[in-house]
Amino acid sequence: MLREEEMEIAIKVVVVGNGAVGKSSMIQRYCKGIFTKDYKKTIGVDFLERQIEVQSEDIRLMLWDTAGQEEFDAITKAYYRGAQACVLAFSTVDRDSFEAIESWKRKVEDEVGEISMVIVQNKIDLIDDAVVKNDEAEALAKKLRLRFYRTSVKDNLNVEEVFRYLAEKYLQQLNNEEEDDTIACHEIGSQLNNPEPNNHIEERVRDSSKILSYSPKVKVKSEKHKDSKNGKIKLTSAYNDDGTIHLQPSKRRTHGKKAVVFGKCSVL
């Protein structure tokens, strides 16, 4: 997700859960402000979006309504990819939908990894017919370490809060990532400006100094003698105080041919 100044932040939110728990109604209520009592099964996926402002940031929430029936799993899984947040929904009057929450969480995480999630218990306006106890729902949220909301799409209760929380959570993650990047860049810059000695490298250099051709810390002794043919002084041996041999290429003539000298070489 690219984020630049004066640009809106787009957040893809997938709403998952068993069929008939109110996922489509929740998105319709949030994006269009309407509630439809008649139930229509979602075929595959549906999509709506809404623009909001959070902490002076323009946020575009892209809400993906996914089918809850197993026969659509192959289709809906593809739409999980790229999601930054997720709503795990179950119905107050549907026990199976509550027990399937952990399964839905795994399905999403299998596709996108760990993202911001929230558990939503919908249809609390039907609390008199509830088949899920309050402490059960709270215990599940605590177990999964997720924020828990009770909503009524019909009465428009807590629907706004669910999506605002996810937007704030994602924005917080973005800010944390930016802070981490800033700290990392600062640390790298400090290391470049004030490099610390690397003891491991220095030790390797010390160990290998005995075969280096040049060492500013070692005084080299040498024995010289005159070449009887041309009178030039020639280096015959070189060594330092601890017996380290000093290697240096020399120019010499062969019988009728010149040896090609590419330059001084160091044995490393």
matplotlib code that plots the C-alpha trace (Angstrom):
import matplotlib.pyplot as plt

x = [0.0, 1.6, 1.0, 1.9, 1.0, -2.4, -3.5, -6.2, -5.5, -7.5, -8.3, -9.7, -12.0, -13.5, -16.6, -16.8, -19.1, -21.8, -24.7, -27.6, -25.7, -26.3, -23.1, -24.7, -27.1, -24.2, -22.4, -25.6, -26.3, -22.8, -22.3, -25.8, -27.6, -30.4, -31.7, -33.4, -35.4, -35.6, -32.7, -30.9, -28.1, -24.8, -23.5, -19.7, -18.8, -20.3, -18.5, -19.3, -17.1, -17.3, -15.1, -14.4, -12.0, -9.9, -7.3, -7.3, -6.6, -8.9, -9.7, -11.5, -13.0, -13.5, -15.9, -16.1, -19.1, -18.4, -20.7, -21.0, -21.9, -19.1, -19.9, -18.5, -15.2, -13.1, -14.4, -14.4, -10.8, -9.4, -11.0, -9.4, -6.0, -4.8, -7.2, -5.9, -8.7, -11.5, -14.9, -15.7, -19.5, -21.9, -25.6, -27.2, -29.8, -27.4, -25.3, -23.4, -22.3, -20.7, -18.9, -17.6, -15.8, -12.4, -12.7, -13.4, -10.4, -8.1, -9.5, -8.6, -5.2, -4.3, -4.6, -3.4, -1.6, -2.3, -4.3, -6.5, -9.7, -12.8, -15.6, -19.1, -22.2, -25.0, -28.8, -28.7, -32.2, -33.2, -31.6, -34.7, -34.1, -30.4, -28.6, -25.2, -24.5, -22.8, -19.9, -19.3, -18.9, -16.6, -14.6, -14.1, -12.9, -10.5, -9.2, -8.6, -7.4, -9.7, -12.0, -15.6, -18.7, -22.4, -24.4, -27.9, -27.9, -31.7, -31.4, -28.1, -26.3, -22.5, -22.1, -20.2, -18.0, -16.9, -15.5, -14.1, -12.1, -10.6, -9.7, -8.0, -6.2, -4.8, -3.8, -2.0, -0.1, 0.9, 2.3, 4.2, 5.8, 6.8, 8.4, 10.2, 11.6, 12.7, 14.5, 16.2, 17.4, 18.7, 20.6, 22.1, 23.1, 24.7, 26.7, 28.0, 29.0, 30.5, 31.5, 32.3, 35.4, 34.5, 36.6, 35.9, 37.2, 40.2, 41.1, 41.0, 43.2, 45.7, 45.7, 46.3, 48.9, 51.7, 51.1, 50.1, 52.5, 52.0, 51.4, 51.9, 52.5, 55.4, 59.0, 60.5, 64.1, 65.8, 69.1, 70.5, 73.4, 74.7, 74.0, 77.4, 76.2, 74.6, 75.7, 72.1, 71.0, 68.6, 66.3, 67.0, 64.9, 62.6, 61.2, 60.0, 60.8, 58.5, 59.7, 56.9, 57.9, 57.4, 56.4, 57.1, 57.3, 60.5, 61.3, 63.7, 64.7, 64.5, 66.5, 65.3, 61.8, 60.3, 58.2, 54.9, 54.4, 50.8, 51.7, 52.3, 50.3, 49.3, 48.8, 45.6]
y = [0.0, 3.3, 6.3, 9.8, 13.3, 14.6, 11.2, 9.1, 5.7, 2.8, -0.1, -3.4, -4.9, -8.4, -9.3, -13.1, -15.5, -18.1, -17.3, -15.2, -13.6, -10.1, -9.4, -7.8, -5.9, -4.6, -3.3, -1.8, 0.0, 1.4, 2.5, 3.4, 4.0, 1.6, -1.7, -4.4, -6.9, -9.4, -11.9, -12.4, -14.9, -13.4, -15.2, -15.1, -11.6, -8.1, -4.8, -1.3, 1.5, 4.6, 7.6, 8.7, 10.8, 9.4, 11.5, 14.1, 11.4, 10.6, 7.0, 5.0, 1.8, -0.9, -3.4, -6.9, -8.9, -12.6, -15.5, -17.7, -21.0, -23.6, -24.0, -20.5, -21.1, -21.4, -18.1, -16.1, -17.1, -15.3, -12.1, -12.3, -11.6, -8.0, -7.4, -5.2, -5.8, -8.3, -8.6, -12.0, -12.0, -14.4, -14.2, -14.0, -16.6, -19.0, -21.2, -22.7, -19.3, -18.6, -22.0, -21.3, -18.1, -19.7, -21.5, -18.3, -16.7, -19.5, -19.2, -15.6, -15.9, -18.8, -16.3, -13.0, -13.8, -11.8, -8.7, -6.5, -8.3, -7.8, -10.2, -9.0, -10.5, -9.2, -9.2, -8.4, -6.9, -10.6, -11.1, -12.8, -15.6, -15.8, -19.1, -17.7, -16.5, -13.2, -14.8, -17.3, -14.6, -12.6, -15.7, -16.4, -12.8, -13.0, -16.4, -15.0, -11.7, -9.7, -6.6, -7.7, -5.7, -6.4, -4.9, -4.5, -3.6, -3.2, -0.6, 0.8, 0.0, -0.1, -0.5, 2.7, 1.8, -1.5, 0.0, 3.1, 0.9, -1.1, 2.1, 3.5, 0.2, 0.1, 3.8, 3.1, 0.2, 2.5, 5.1, 2.4, 1.1, 4.7, 5.2, 1.9, 2.9, 6.3, 4.7, 2.1, 4.8, 6.9, 3.9, 3.1, 6.8, 6.8, 3.7, 5.2, 8.5, 6.7, 3.3, 1.0, -1.3, -4.8, -7.0, -10.1, -8.4, -7.0, -10.4, -11.9, -9.2, -9.7, -13.5, -13.0, -10.2, -12.7, -13.2, -9.7, -7.9, -4.6, -3.8, -0.2, -1.5, -3.9, -2.8, -4.9, -5.9, -7.0, -8.2, -6.8, -7.6, -6.4, -8.2, -9.1, -8.5, -5.0, -3.8, -3.2, -3.8, -6.7, -7.7, -11.3, -11.7, -9.8, -10.5, -8.8, -9.3, -12.3, -14.1, -12.9, -13.2, -10.0, -10.8, -8.4, -9.1, -8.1, -7.2, -9.6, -10.4, -13.7, -15.0, -12.9, -12.3, -9.9, -11.1, -9.2, -7.6, -6.7, -4.8, -5.6, -8.5, -9.2, -12.6, -12.4]
z = [0.0, -1.1, 1.0, -0.1, 1.2, 0.2, -1.0, 0.4, 2.0, 0.6, 2.9, 1.7, 4.3, 3.8, 5.7, 6.3, 8.2, 7.6, 5.3, 6.6, 9.5, 8.0, 6.2, 3.1, 5.3, 7.4, 4.3, 2.8, 6.1, 6.4, 2.8, 1.8, 5.1, 4.2, 5.7, 3.6, 5.6, 2.7, 2.6, -0.7, -0.8, -2.0, -5.1, -4.9, -3.7, -3.6, -3.3, -1.9, -0.7, 1.6, 2.2, 5.8, 7.7, 10.5, 12.4, 9.6, 7.0, 4.1, 4.2, 1.5, 2.8, 0.2, 1.7, 0.2, 1.0, 0.6, 0.3, 3.4, 1.8, 1.3, -2.4, -3.0, -1.1, -4.2, -5.5, -2.3, -1.2, -4.2, -3.0, 0.4, -1.1, -0.6, 2.3, 5.2, 7.6, 8.2, 10.0, 11.4, 11.7, 13.4, 14.3, 17.7, 16.6, 14.7, 16.9, 13.9, 12.7, 16.1, 16.2, 12.7, 13.6, 14.2, 10.9, 9.0, 10.7, 9.6, 6.0, 5.8, 7.4, 5.1, 2.2, 3.6, 6.9, 10.1, 9.5, 11.7, 12.6, 14.7, 15.8, 15.3, 16.9, 14.7, 15.3, 18.9, 18.4, 18.6, 22.0, 23.3, 20.9, 21.4, 21.2, 22.1, 25.6, 26.2, 28.2, 25.4, 22.8, 25.1, 25.9, 22.2, 21.5, 24.5, 23.2, 19.7, 21.2, 18.9, 19.5, 20.0, 19.0, 19.3, 16.5, 15.2, 11.5, 11.7, 14.5, 13.1, 16.4, 16.5, 12.7, 12.3, 15.2, 13.7, 10.5, 12.2, 14.6, 11.7, 9.9, 13.0, 13.6, 10.1, 10.2, 13.5, 11.8, 8.9, 11.4, 13.3, 10.1, 9.2, 12.6, 12.3, 8.9, 10.2, 13.2, 10.9, 8.5, 11.4, 12.8, 9.4, 9.0, 12.4, 11.6, 8.4, 10.1, 13.2, 12.1, 15.0, 14.7, 13.6, 15.9, 13.8, 10.6, 12.5, 13.9, 10.4, 9.1, 11.9, 11.3, 7.6, 8.0, 7.7, 4.0, 3.1, 0.8, 2.6, 6.2, 7.5, 11.0, 10.1, 9.4, 6.6, 6.6, 3.4, 2.2, -1.0, -3.3, -6.6, -9.8, -11.3, -14.8, -14.6, -11.2, -10.1, -6.6, -6.4, -3.5, -2.6, 0.5, 2.8, 6.2, 9.3, 13.0, 13.4, 10.3, 8.0, 4.4, 2.3, -1.3, -4.2, -7.9, -9.7, -13.3, -15.1, -18.6, -20.2, -23.1, -26.0, -24.6, -22.2, -19.3, -19.2, -15.8, -15.0, -11.8, -8.3, -6.8, -3.3, -1.9, 0.2]

ax = plt.figure().add_subplot(projection="3d")
ax.plot(x, y, z, "-o")
ax.set_aspect("equal")
plt.show()
